[in-house]
Amino acid sequence: MTRPPTAPEFWQAETSSDSVLLLRIPSVLSRARIFDIDASVVVAVPDTVEHRGLPPWHELTLEVDGSRQWSRRVPSHNPGSTDGLDYHLRWRLEAGQSARVRAVVTCQGSRIRHLQIVARETLPD
């Protein structure tokens, strides 16, 4: 007997001001799943090149179930406009396994405008 096709799962969390964002992917008992997880931050960069004598920067860290998967700090470019960081991760959840995906942003001189985590399930061919 063939199982009917399942629509791929889609989970999303976003904020326009918080520096920490949490996305929970609940467990499914019947099957393992693979997710493409994308985290992105957009920061507003001040008109002045330096903030209190220091150049502006922003940092994005991604954790899954409390384990750091990636972190990067970069100078904030585009004074008077925006800059950002993006990260992509493929993550497998076994049957019965859930996941907590957490994005953390730290800034100096720039300001968070948008922080987002998206998890799209990839169905097998």
N, C-alpha and C positions, 0 to 999 in steps of 0.2 A: 504494500500500500504506500502510495506517495503522499508525503505531507504537503498540504496546500502552501503556496508561497506566502511568505511573511513580508509585510512592508518593513523596510529598514527603519531602525529606531533613529530618532533625532532628538538631541538634548542640547539646550542652550541656556546660558546665564550671562547677564551683562549689567554693567553699572556705568554711571557717568561721573561718579565722584569717589567711590570707595577704592582703597588701595589693595584690598583683599577680596577675592571672589571665589566662591565655592560652587562646584557643579557636582551633583550626585547622580550616578548612573545606577539604577536599582538592578538587583540580580534577576535572572531568569533561570528557572530550574531545568528547563527542557533542552537547552543547547548552549554551546560556547558561542561567543560573539567577538568580532573584531571591529574596533572603532578607529576612525581617523579623527584625532583630536587636534583642534586648532585654537591657539590662544593668541590674542592680539591686544595691544595697547596703543592708543593715540594720545599724545600729550600736546598741550599748548606750550609753545616756546615764547618767552618774553621778547619784547622788542630789543631790549639791551642784550648784548652778547654775554655779559657776566652777571651773576647774582651774588651780591655781597663779596665781590672780588673773585668769585670762583665761576668757572664755565658751567653752564647747565648740562645735566645728564639725566638719563632715565634708565631704569633697570627692570627687567621682567624675569620672574622665576616661576617655573611650573613644577608642581609636585603631583604625584599620583599616590594615593594611600600613604601620605606622609613621607614619601621618598622623593628627593629632588631628582628630576629628570633633566632639567636644563636651566641655565641662568645666564643672562648676558646684560652687561652695562655698557651703554654707548653714549657719546656726546649727543646732546639735543641740538640738531641743526634747524635751519629755517627760521631765524628770528622773526617774530611777529606772525608766525603761522603754526603749523603742526609738524610733528615727527612721530615715529612709532617703531614698534618692534612686533614681529610675528614669529610664531614657532609652530611646527607641525610634528605630531607624534602618532604612530600607529600602536594601538594597545589591544591586547587580547584578554578577554574575560572568559574564564572557564564557566561551565554550567554552575549556577548557584553563587557565582562571585559578583559582588557589586564593586563600585569604584568611587572614590572621592578625588576629584580633580580640583586642585587649588592653584590659582594664579595670584602672585604677589608683585606689586609694583612699588618701587622706591624711586623718588625723584629728588633732584636738587636743582632749584631754579626753574624747572618746568612744572606743569600742573596736569593732572590726569583729566582727559576729556572723555575717554571711552575705554572700557576694559571689557573684553568678551572672551568666553570659552564656548566652543561649539564641538559637539561630538556626534559624528555621523557613522552609523553602522555600515560596514562594507559587507554585502551579502556574497556568499560564494557563487561562482559561476555555475 
